[in-house]
Amino acid sequence: MNVSATGDARVAASHAVVVGQIHSADKHENEPLKIFYKKFPGHTKGSVFWHYEINTAGDDNSGRWDYSTAVWGNDFSVVGTEANTYPEEPKDGIALGEEFSYEIEVRDGIMNLKFTSKDHETRTFTKNLIESEYTTAADIPEQTQKLFVVIGQNGVEREAAYTGEGCFFKLGAYNQTNGKSPELNKNWCSGAETHGGDIEKQYADGNYAEVWFKTGSITVSDAAVSNEEYFTKND
């Protein structure tokens, strides 16, 4: 496993990789689940956390935002004070190469998550995907106020959240560190070294993300709705 070696430490997505997610195929095509691993340079242990992205009310999705929940270590909001100054290493974090697993069950609109790793506490979480808790500005959590609202991402969620939308699971490594200027977005634009896409150079100095999956399985209900239209459109 590897996370990118460079990136502005003040940017929340720097040194992070998504290792699994649920994606909507409809309306805004937002993501009710993203599972992250993030480790700062010089640290032995990194953090595992998961995000819920609101299904923004209305037709304008520019106000969408994520809420981050720590599993082991810190959540997305813990960042450095300067571009190359890192926060304290999490004591209960996960080291590179240390195995962990997750289970996701979505049944009757309720998402249940279970995270396990040897010598770490098993963590479980539940999230309602069909009834929102973020329908007014007053519902926006403090974490979101500090990360997203300050840069204009201050939307609210439709009351029915992801009700009626076709969602699908994606397994893989999705590098969250990129070469875009942090001036564009202080949460998602890392200002990392990308070597213009030269893979050999990226591997030579650690500016890449890599995840190894030991096992994986998925079970889909017979009542599930096909997302063929989404994949045809985006093929």
N, C-alpha and C positions, 0 to 999 in steps of 0.2 A: 504494500500500500504506500502511496505517496501523495502529498499535497504540495502545491506550488511553493517554491522557495522564496519568491519575492512578492511584493504587493504592499500597499500602504496599510500599516497596522491599524490605522484609525478607521479603515473601511471594513465594515462588518463581514463582508463576503471574502475578504482576503484569507488565503491559506485554508480555504474550505472546499469540500467536495460533497455533492449530493449523491447518496448511495441507494436511493429508491424514492419513488413518489407516486401519488395518485393525481391524475390530470383529468380535467373536464374536457369533453369533446364539444361542448355547446356554449352558446352565448359568448362570454369573455374568454373561455378556455383557461380559466384559472386553476389553481392547484390546492385542493384541500389538505394535501399532505406532502411535505418534503422532509426527508431524513438526512441530516448532515453529519459529517465528521470534519473537525477543524483542529489544526495544531499549529501553534506559532513556532517560528524558527528558534532553535536553541532549547526548546522544551522536549522532554521525553514523552510526556502524556498530552493528549488532546481531548477535545470534548465531543460528545455525541448529543445532538439535540434535534427536535422536530418542529416543523412550522405548520401553521394553518394560515392559508391565504383567504381573505374574505372574498365572497362572490358579490362583487360590488353592485349596489342598487343602481338602477338606471342604465343608460346606454354608454355613459362615459366611464371607462375603466382606469383612467389615469390616477384616480385616488386610491387605488387598491393598496393594501398593505398586508404584511405578515405578522403573526404573533408567534414568538419563539419560546419553546419549553425545553429546559435542560433535562437530559436523561442521566448522563454521567459528565461531570465537569460543569462547564458554563453554558449559557445560552448564547444566541447570536449577538446580543447587545454588548457583550464584554469585549472591548477593543483596547488598542494601545492609546497612549496619550500623545505620542508623536508618530511620525511615519515609520520609524524604526525602533520604537520603544514598545515593549510588549507587556501585557498584564501578567500577574502572578500565575504560575503554572497550576492547573487544577490538581488537587491532591487525589481526587477520586476519578481521574481521567483514564482514558484508554490509550495505550501506547501504539505506535505504528507496528503492525504485525500481530497485535493482540486481537484474538478473535472475539467478535460479538455477533449476536443475531437479533433479528426482529421478526415479529409476527403481526400481521394486520388482518383484522376481520371487520368487514362492513356488513351489517345485517340490519334490515329494517331502518336504515338511515343512521344507525349508530356505528361509529368507528371505534374499535377497541385495538389498542396497541400494547405489545409486550416486548420488552427488551431484556435479553439475558447475556451474561458474559461471566466466565469463570472468575471467582474471587471478587465479583461485584454484586451489589444488591440488584435483584430483579426488579424492574420498574414497569408499572402498568399505567395506562392512561385511557380515558374515554372522551370522545368528542361527538356531539350531535351535529350531523351534516345536513339536517333538514329543518332545523329550527335555530335561527341565529340568536346570538347573545350580543351582537354588535350593531343594532339597528338605529341607534342615535349617537350623536357626537359625545354624549355623556358616557356612553358605553366603551369608548376607545380606551384601552389599557394604558397605564403610565409608560410602560416600555415602548409602546407604539407611539405615544406622544413624543417621546424623546428621539426616537429613530426616524419615524416616517412623517409625522404631522409637521415637524419643523422644516421639511423639504417639500411640503405641499401635498403629500399623499395622505389625505384626510377624509377619505370616503367612508361611507357606512355600508352595511351589508343588507341585501334583500332579506325580508323576514323569513322566507322559506329556504334561505341559504342555497344549497345545491339540489334542492328538490326538483325532480323531473329531468335532471341533466345526466347524460351518459358519461360515466367516469371509467377510466382504465388505469391499470397499474403499469409502471415503467421501472424495470430493473436495469441498473447500469451505473457508471461513474460519470457524473456531470460536473465538470470543473466549474467552480463559482468564481475563480480568480481569473481576471482578464486584463488586457492592456489599456482599457479605456481610462480617461482621466477622471480622478475622483471629483473634479469640479462638476462633472455631469451628474453624478449621483453618489453621495457619500456612503451609501449602503452597499451598492452593487458594482461600482466601477473602481477597480483595484489599483490601476496604474502599474501593473506588474510587467516584468520583462517577458515578452512573447517571442522574441527573435523573428518577428514577421512570419510566424507559422513554421519556421524551420524545425522540424521534429528532432533531428539529430542534435541541434544546439540546445533545445529544450531538455532533452534527456541528459545531456552532458552536464548541465548545471542545476538540474532539479526543478525546472520550471514546467512541471506537468502534473497531472493527477492520474493516479492508477489505483484501482481497487480489484481485489481478487475475491470471487464468490465461490465458496466451497460447495454449497448445496443451495437449491432453490425449488420451490414448487408453488403452484397456484391452482385454486379451485374456483370455478365460476358457476354460479347458480344457473339452472335451466331457465329461470325467469329473466336472466340478464338480457339487456337490449344491445344489439349490435352497434358498434362505433365505426362501421365500414365507411360511412360517408366522410367522417373526419380524416381517416387515413388516406382515402382517395384524394381528398382535397389537398392534403399536405405531403403526398408522395413525391 
